[in-house]
Amino acid sequence: MFLSVFEMFKVGIGPSSSHTMGPMVAAGRFLDHLRAQPFSTARIRATLYGSLAFTGIGHATDRAVILGLAGFTPEGYDAEKAEAALAAIREEKALTPEGLPRLAFDPERDLQFDYGGPLPGHANGMVLQGRDAEGDVITEVTYYSVGGGFVLTAEELASGEDKAGGPPVPYPFKTAAEMLKMAGASGLTIAQMKRANEESRMGRGDLDAGIARIWEVMEACIARGLEARGTLPGGLDVRRRAAAIHEALKAEAGQNLAAPHVINDWISAYAMAVNEENAAGGQVVTAPTNGAAGVVPAVIRYWLSHVPTAQASKLPDFLLTAAAIGGLIKYNASISGAECGCQAEVGSASAMAAAGLCAVLGGSPEQVENAAEIALEHHLGMTCDPVKGLVQVPCIERNGLGAIKAISAASLSLRGDGQHFVPLDAAIETMRQTGSDMSEKYKETSLGGLAVNVPNC
């Protein structure tokens, strides 16, 4: 099993990796599908199902599909060009993607939300159709956005392609137990094994440059979030708070008045800064999803800015370790809120951050595994219940608490020797089972929990 660090950490746009980035990617893949066909398509129709339908407007899924069909990608997104393209499409009721003829597409008619229930493969399903001039379907592909920006066709999902190992890697661990066994036999850290796996697919220079780019985008996102003020879009009138909190914290620090527990406010401010940017549709890094994008960067920023022994040169070890843990969770359970609730998003992110922090603080592989387990265990059962389908309440604050839990988990694990009662594999399996048993109304449909108990109009 191999999932690259660049699959677990992807540069993209908010507010959601599964509801914004994934549908945009799926639309782009459909354009490639059309380009490969021997016939000519005259019209495109898109239908969203399950969670993509129920919370699609709040997550900007409609915009993402339209822009994906226009040729936009998450990594190359340009907000100004996107707004111009959307206006042109709505006015002309047509798409002009590169390498294809002019395609009729009326967003009011050809982008449909089906609230009848999810498709059989996954809660986040969408069907894209190519039609002829008479309106008859001539080609159709079903896509599933399975979390973290990952997209699979129905055929790929049925064949298990998302879990395919690909070419062999030096340390192909599929479980935490295998990971620890390989670490013990090799004498390597988890980060070193993960690096060896990555370098079997790419050069060291490209790997290090890519990791540096991940942190560059994360750090820039924190900085923007700590400066921006105002109200977030979407209709809830949620005020940005990270900037004001950060400003107050800096003032208190200058007066040497802060109590020790105030460090939690610094951590929350870093995480909230990222998720406020995400809610505003800004550039973020999936970590492993957009809804949980603030946890890992907040813990890294805490480590670099508040831990005296921190060394920026160890940042790759943090991210490689975190990616290894995230890969185990995705392979054996899920990182999708629509599939397993928020335990799969913020819970996974907290486990990844705890493992990364433990690693750079000198933890052994056993302590790293313990840190990840503690963090994940104490998110088990967490539902995904965004008010009004927006990635704002409770998502923004939840990232701050996920980061705090990650730091606590790493600290607790470092106080021990790595031996503990509940293995990480058991926590991951429990999360999978809990998600399977969880009512659909608590899995990103906004039909339960806070989403129905908090007035949002």
N, C-alpha and C positions, 0 to 999 in steps of 0.2 A: 504493500500500500504506500503510495507516495502522493502527497498533496504539497505543492510548493509553498514556500513562504509568501510568494506573490499571488497565490490563490487565496490564502487566508487573509492577506492584507492587500486590498486592491484600492487604487485611487479612483474615486468616483464622486457622485453628487448625491445630495440629500433629496428627500428625507428618509428614503428606505432602500436598502440593498435588494430586498426581495420584491418590493412593490414599485420601485422606481428604476433602479439599475437593471434588475433582471428583465422586466418587460422591455426596456430599451434595447438590451442585448438580444432578446428574443426577436424583436422586430428587425434588428439588423441581420440576424441569421436568416430570417424569412426573405429579406431582400436577396441574400446570397442564394437562397433556394430558388427564387424566381429567375435569377440570372443564369442558373444552370439548366433551366427548362428549355425544351425545343420549341415551345409554343409561346405566344405573346399574351400577357395578362392586361386587362383593361381596367379593372377595379379591384381594390383591396377592401376586405372587411375583417374587423377584429372583434372578438367576443371574449369578455373577461368573466371568470367563474370563481366561486368560492370566496376566499378572503380578498382576492384581487378585485372582486366586484363590491363586496361589502364595505371595504375601506379604501377603494381605489381613488376616489376623489380626494380624500384627506391625505393620501400618500402620493398624490400627483401621478398616479398610474396612467391616467388618460393622456396627460402631457407627454409622459415618457414614451408611450406607444407611438404617438403621433411623431415625436421627434426621432425615435428610432427608425420609423418608416421613412423619414426624410433624410436619413443617413447620419444622424448624430450618434456619438458614442459617449459613454460615461467618462472615459479617460480623456477625451478630447473636447469635452463640453465647453461651449462658449455661450454665456448667458445672453449677451446682447444679440448674437446671431440667432440663438434659439427663439427669442421673442419675435424677431423679425420673421423667421420661418413659420412660426405658429400663426401669426397674423395673415401671412400670405396664403397658407393652406386653408384657413377658415374663409378667406375671401374668395379664393379661386376654386375651392373644393377639389383640389388636385395635389398630387405629389409628383416631384420630379427628381427621384433619386438617381445617382450616377449609375450609368450602365443599363438603365431600364427606360422604356418609353414613358411618356406622361401617363400617370395612373389616376383614375378618378377616385377621390376619397373625400367624402363629406363627413367631418367629425360628428355631426349631429345624427347622422344616419348610419354611418359605417363603423362606429365605435360603440359597441353595445355592452351593457352590464347585465349579466344573467344572475338573478338572485335566487334561483331555484336550488342551489346547492353546489358543492364542489365536484369537479371531475374525478374519476376514480383513482388517478395516480397520485395526486397531491392536492393540498388545500389551495395552492396558488397555481391555477391553471388558466391557460388562454389558448384560443383557437384562432389562427390566422388563415384567411382564405384568399386565393386569387380567383377572380371571376372574369368571364369573357364579356364582350360588349352587350350581350343580352342579359347578363346578370347571373348566368349559370356558373356553378362552382367547377373550376377546372383543376384546382390543386388546393390542398388543405394540410396544415401541419398543426399538431397540438404541442404546445410548449408548457413546461412546468418551471417556475422560478422557485428553486428548492432552498433558498436562503443564502445570504452572503454574496449575492450577485451571480451565483451558479445557476445555469439554465440547461435543461435537458429536454429533448423531444420525448414524446410518449414512448417511442421505440427505444431510445437510450435508457430511459428510466426502467422500462420492463426488462431490458437486458442486463441491468446492473452496471452500466458503463460508468456511472459516477463513482463506483468503488473499484474500478479496474486499476490494476497495479502499474500497467505500462512496462517499459523496459526495466530490468532489474536495477536496484540501488544497493549500496553496500550494507545498509542497515534497514531492512524492510519491516519494521515493527508495526503490527496492526493493533496491538493492545499495550496498555501500560506495563503489564507483566513482561511481555516480550521486550519492551523498551528497556526495562531495568535489567533484564537478563543479558541483553546485548551490551549495555553499559558496563555491567560487571565483567563480562568476558573480554571486552575490548580495552577497558580502563579509560574510556572516553566519557566526557560529559554528554548530556543530551544535546546541547548546542553543537558540540563537535561532531556527533553522529548526524545531526540534521544538516550541518554544513557539508559533510562528506556526501550525503544524499543529494543535496542541491548541486554540488560541484560535479557530480556524475552526469548532470544534465546541462551545465553551463560553466563558463569560466569564472574563476575567482573574482576577477575584476568586475564582471557584469553583476555577479551576486552582490558584492560589496556596494557597488554603485546603486543597485536597486534597493538595497536595504537603507542606504543613506537617503534615497529619494522618499521612501516611506516615512522616515522620521521628519524629513524636511516638510512634507505636506502636513503631517500631524502637528508639528510645532507651529507652522503658519496658521493652522486652523485654531489652535489654542490662542495664539496672539490676536487673531481677528475677533474671536469670541470674547476676549478680555477687554476689547476696546468698544465693541458695538453695543449700542443701546436701542431702545425703542420697543415696538410690539411685534411679535412674530405673526406671520401670515396664517390664514386659515379660518379666522372667525372666532376663535376662543379669546382673543385679546390677551394672550399670555405675554407678560412683560419679560424682556431679557433681564436677567439678574446678575450674571457672572461678572460683568464689568463693575457694577456698584459694590459687589461683595469683595472683589479683588482690590478695588481702590480703598475700601475701609480696612482691609487686612494690611495693606502696605502702610497706611497711616498708623495703625496700632503697633505694627512692628517697629516703626520709627520712634515710638514713644516707650517701647519696651514694656508694654502693658499686657501683652497677650498671655492668656493661660495656656498650658500645654495642650489642652484638648482642641484648641483653635486650629491646630494642624489639620484637623478634619475639614475645616472650612476651606483651607487652601486646596486640599485635594478635591473637594466638591466643586470649587470654583473652576479648576482646570477641566474637570469632566463636563460640567454644565456649559462651559464655553464652547466645547466641541459640539455638544448636542443642540445648543441653540443655533450654532452655525448650520448643523444638519437640518434642523427644523425649518430654517430659512432657505433651504435648497442650495447651500454652499458646498464647496469642495471638501470632502472628508476622505478618510481611509476606512474601509470596512474592517472591523477588528473584533469579531469576525463578521459583524453586520453593521449596517448604518445605525440601527436603533440602539446598538451597544457600542458605538464608535468612540465614546468618551472614556471608557474604562482604562484601556491599555495606555493611551497617551497620557492620561492623568497620572497613572502610577509611574510612568517613565519620567514625567516632569517632576513629580514629587521626589523621586530618587535622585535626579540630576540637580535639583535646586535645594533640597533640604537634607540630604544624607551626605555628611562630610566626606565619606570615603568613596563617593560615586566617581566613576571614571567613564567619560563619554566613549572611550575606546571599547568599552564592554557592551555598548548598545546593540551590536549585532547578536551577541549572546542572548540578550534579553528577547529580542524579536524572534530569533531562531527557536529558542526554547518555547516561547509562547505559541509559535506556529506548530511546533510538534504536538503540543497538548491540544490545540484547536483541531488539528487533523485527526487525532484520535477520537475526539468528541463527534466531529462530523461523520467520520467513517462508521462509528459504532452506534450513534444516536442521531442527533440533528443539531443544527445551529439555526433552525427556522422557527420563528415565533408562531407562524401559521400552522406549524406541524406539532410543536411541543410546548408552546407558550414561551413566556419570557425567561424561564429557566434555561432555555436553549440559546437565548441571546445574551442577556446580561450575565446569567449564570456561567455560560461558556467563556465570555469575555473576562469575568472575574477569575476563573480558573486559569486562563491563559496568562493574565497579568500577575497572579500570585506566583505561578511557576517561573515567569521571567524574572520577577524581582528576587525570588529566592535564589535563582541561579547566579545573578550578578552580585548578590551578597555573600556568595561563597558556599551555597548549599550543595550538598551531594545530590546525585540523581534520586536517591530515596527521599531526601527532604523536599526536592522539587516536586516529586510525585505526590507527596503528602500535602504540600501547599495547595496544589491544584485540587486535590480531593476535598480539603477543608472548604475551600471557596465554593466549589460546585455543590457540595452536600448542603450547604446552608442557603442555597437558592432553589433547592428542589421544591417543586409545586408552584413556583411563581407563575402567575397567569399573565397573559398579554391582553390588556384591556384598554387600549388607547381611547381617550375621550374624543368623540367626534371623528375617530379614525386618523387623528393627527399624531405625529411622533413627538408629542410635547408633554402631555400629562397622562401617566406619571413618568414617562420615559426619561425626561431630562434629569430630574432629581435622582431617579433610579440608577443612573450611571454613576453619580457621585457616591451613592451608598455601595454600589458594586465595587468601585475603586477602593473605598475604605475597607470593605471586607477582604479584598485581595491583599492589601497591605497587612491586615491583621492575620490572615491565613499564612502569609509568608513568614511573618514574625513568629507565630506559634510553631510552625514547622522547624524553624531554625533553633528553637529552644529544645527540640528533641533530637533523636538520632535517626529519624526516618521510619522507625517502626511505628505502626499505627493499626487500629482495629479494622477500619473500612478501607479496602483498596480503591484506588481511583476507578478501576474497571467496574467495580460494583456500583459506584456512584453514577457512572455514565450509563450503565444498564438501567439503573433505577430511574434516571432521568428519562430514558427512552420509554420505559414502561409507564411512567407517570404521564408523559405526554400522550401516549396512546390511549390511556384511560380518561384523559381530561376532556371535559365537554367542549364541543366545538365553539361554544359561545365565549370561552375563555382563551381562544387561540386566534387573536388578531382579527376577529370579525366585528369587534366593538358591539357585541350583542350581550355582554355580561360584565360583571365587576364594576369598576369605576365608570366605565363607558355608559352605563345606564343608571348609575346612582348619583351622578354629578350633573347638574343642569349645564347644558352646553349650548344654549341658544340665547 
